[in-house]
Amino acid sequence: MLNKNTEKYNRKKRIVIVGGGAGGLELATRLGNRLGKKNKAEIILVDAALTHIWKPLLHEVASGTLNSHDDQLNYFAHAKKNNFEFYLGKMINIDRIHKTIQLEELSSHQGETIAPSRALAYDVLVVSVGSTSNDFNTEGAKEHCVCLDSRAQADYLQKEFLNLYLQAQANTLIENEKPSLLNIAIIGAGATGGELAAELDFAAHQFCKYGLDSIKPDNVQITLIEAADRVLPALNSKISSLAEEELLNMGIHVRTQSRVKKIDEMHIYFEDGTQLPADLKVWSAGIKAPDFLKNIADLETNRINQLMVQSTLQTTRDACIFAMGDCASYTPEGKDRPLAPRAQVANQQAIFLEKALSAYVMGQPLPQFVFKDKGSLVSLSDRNSVGHVMGNINIEGFIARMMYMSLYRFHQVALHGLFKTGILMLKDVLAKSSRPQLKMH
Ligand SMILES: Cc1cc2nc3c(=O)[nH]c(=O)nc-3n(C[C@H](O)[C@H](O)[C@H](O)COP(=O)(O)OP(=O)(O)OC[C@H]3O[C@@H](n4cnc5c(N)ncnc54)[C@H](O)[C@@H]3O)c2cc1C
């Protein structure tokens, strides 16, 4: 005869994962194949978008060196193959008493309602909704800067960049028009800003190669702005100076110890009273978890809206709600800082939660998450990468570039397995040899 506890744990639990990004999609795939396939739990992934693109590729999408449509994955098709269910929807609230999440009304681009606001029940909830840019309420930042938080924003930046070249080309038909100059300002010289600057520099050379040569690469001034005293302030000073040297060699202007006070349509204004002209302005100076998480359902959050989690990745006030990736704040024992918002952290947490949640639904004790820092790599276009691996060994050049590229391949292996990743790699090599190096539409 079954006792009550066994009966309780035999009932199929529903695990709802909200956010199918670097962490959430890997977790849904793993749990689908481990628990969903054997009918041991119902796995549901919810995302506000229909397709996934690995966020660290967004600077390549923004510069046009990667076509976002080539590398996107459809959630419905992926869910079917990997034994979980997908729901399209944007979470706006959590009801901890009834154990439901609230999804926003779903509308078409024309504003027609596709689905009303609705509730979805969970037994276990994993929040993995990532992060957005943090402009620290800088005057004019929202109105005049583009951020790189989503594929839509990266596509928008690519179009804006292309339009400036098309406009300059059209102007050549106007008599006595002076040679065109293009000023690009990137605020924040962390990995995202540094990588974007290098990609845009590469794209400026490619435009010229393909005949959009009214703006010569020498007339494109890319300025990387940083409040700290060096670029890549989160990495060690040796890597920082290697990266700065490489960026300067490309002709990128680096402006450190410069705090932005205000931005308008044509300029960046600094606290020291100086200003910089800028046609295109990108904000990449910090992150925060999405605003709707702030004090959501009375869960504990920090000043950048991240959900506070314990070493099991359970939120501090609700054992049924877990959080991972950029929207979670976890400080390992003995450390004085929380883990940084990086794809590596999201990936290791997905691997951990696969095991932890399998134990959880069986009523077994939860293991503790231990983060192993495998280093940090920053891509400086397709020519170079810099970073440190295995503790603090600095690397640069070809090896660093290969290691950087393997990060995305590992994400693909987690989603598709080795064989399909091999096919995707082959497809990429063939596509590269048969299409322009830059998207110009
Ligand atoms: C340009 C760029 C370059 C980067 N390069 C690197 C790098 O080289 N190395 C590195 O380690 N990290 C890098 N990062 C950081 C890395 O991308 C993030 O740390 C990582 O993606 C975090 O994973 P995540 O699963 O927490 O969130 P994400 O990957 O951002 O996924 C969040 C998901 O949640 C969904 N979502 C959001 N809100 C809702 C909602 N309300 N309801 C439903 N769904 C929602 C989104 O649609 C998205 O699919 C880079 C980031 C950027 C922007």
The ligand as a MOL file (V3000), in Angstrom:
LIG
                    3D

  0  0  0     0  0            999 V3000
M  V30 BEGIN CTAB
M  V30 COUNTS 53 58 0 0 0
M  V30 BEGIN ATOM
M  V30 1 C 25.9420 41.6400 -26.8330 0
M  V30 2 C 26.1750 40.7050 -25.6710 0
M  V30 3 C 27.3290 39.9360 -25.6320 0
M  V30 4 C 27.5290 39.0570 -24.5600 0
M  V30 5 N 28.6640 38.2940 -24.5620 0
M  V30 6 C 28.8630 37.4090 -23.5720 0
M  V30 7 C 30.0020 36.5670 -23.5740 0
M  V30 8 O 30.8430 36.6590 -24.4620 0
M  V30 9 N 30.1500 35.6780 -22.5420 0
M  V30 10 C 29.2350 35.5790 -21.5450 0
M  V30 11 O 29.4050 34.7410 -20.6390 0
M  V30 12 N 28.1440 36.3390 -21.5120 0
M  V30 13 C 27.9250 37.2620 -22.4950 0
M  V30 14 N 26.8170 38.0550 -22.4670 0
M  V30 15 C 25.8680 37.9010 -21.3300 0
M  V30 16 C 24.9440 36.7080 -21.5810 0
M  V30 17 O 24.2900 36.8790 -22.8140 0
M  V30 18 C 23.9350 36.5700 -20.4540 0
M  V30 19 O 24.6100 36.4790 -19.2330 0
M  V30 20 C 23.0700 35.3170 -20.6250 0
M  V30 21 O 22.3720 35.3570 -21.8560 0
M  V30 22 C 22.0810 35.2020 -19.4720 0
M  V30 23 O 21.2450 34.1030 -19.6870 0
M  V30 24 P 19.7880 34.0840 -19.0910 0
M  V30 25 O 19.2110 32.7300 -19.4130 0
M  V30 26 O 19.7910 34.5160 -17.6830 0
M  V30 27 O 18.9700 35.2110 -19.8800 0
M  V30 28 P 18.7690 35.4390 -21.4360 0
M  V30 29 O 19.6820 34.6300 -22.2420 0
M  V30 30 O 18.7790 36.9120 -21.6330 0
M  V30 31 O 17.2720 34.9150 -21.6770 0
M  V30 32 C 16.1470 35.5100 -21.0790 0
M  V30 33 C 14.8990 34.9990 -21.7820 0
M  V30 34 O 13.7590 35.3970 -21.0350 0
M  V30 35 C 12.7440 35.8470 -21.9120 0
M  V30 36 N 11.9150 36.7790 -21.1410 0
M  V30 37 C 12.2690 37.9780 -20.6300 0
M  V30 38 N 11.2600 38.5020 -19.9200 0
M  V30 39 C 10.2460 37.6100 -19.9810 0
M  V30 40 C 8.9300 37.5720 -19.4100 0
M  V30 41 N 8.4620 38.5640 -18.6600 0
M  V30 42 N 8.1490 36.5020 -19.6690 0
M  V30 43 C 8.5970 35.4770 -20.4590 0
M  V30 44 N 9.8400 35.4630 -20.9940 0
M  V30 45 C 10.6510 36.5110 -20.7510 0
M  V30 46 C 13.5130 36.4980 -23.0690 0
M  V30 47 O 12.7060 36.5300 -24.2450 0
M  V30 48 C 14.7130 35.5530 -23.1910 0
M  V30 49 O 14.4500 34.5020 -24.0900 0
M  V30 50 C 26.5770 38.9550 -23.5090 0
M  V30 51 C 25.4240 39.7390 -23.5550 0
M  V30 52 C 25.2160 40.6180 -24.6190 0
M  V30 53 C 23.9580 41.4570 -24.6580 0
M  V30 END ATOM
M  V30 BEGIN BOND
M  V30 1 1 1 2
M  V30 2 1 2 3
M  V30 3 2 2 52
M  V30 4 2 3 4
M  V30 5 1 4 5
M  V30 6 1 4 50
M  V30 7 2 5 6
M  V30 8 1 6 7
M  V30 9 1 6 13
M  V30 10 2 7 8
M  V30 11 1 7 9
M  V30 12 1 9 10
M  V30 13 2 10 11
M  V30 14 1 10 12
M  V30 15 2 12 13
M  V30 16 1 13 14
M  V30 17 1 14 15
M  V30 18 1 14 50
M  V30 19 1 15 16
M  V30 20 1 16 17
M  V30 21 1 16 18
M  V30 22 1 18 19
M  V30 23 1 18 20
M  V30 24 1 20 21
M  V30 25 1 20 22
M  V30 26 1 22 23
M  V30 27 1 23 24
M  V30 28 2 24 25
M  V30 29 1 24 26
M  V30 30 1 24 27
M  V30 31 1 27 28
M  V30 32 2 28 29
M  V30 33 1 28 30
M  V30 34 1 28 31
M  V30 35 1 31 32
M  V30 36 1 32 33
M  V30 37 1 33 34
M  V30 38 1 33 48
M  V30 39 1 34 35
M  V30 40 1 35 36
M  V30 41 1 35 46
M  V30 42 1 36 37
M  V30 43 1 36 45
M  V30 44 2 37 38
M  V30 45 1 38 39
M  V30 46 1 39 40
M  V30 47 2 39 45
M  V30 48 1 40 41
M  V30 49 2 40 42
M  V30 50 1 42 43
M  V30 51 2 43 44
M  V30 52 1 44 45
M  V30 53 1 46 47
M  V30 54 1 46 48
M  V30 55 1 48 49
M  V30 56 2 50 51
M  V30 57 1 51 52
M  V30 58 1 52 53
M  V30 END BOND
M  V30 END CTAB
M  END
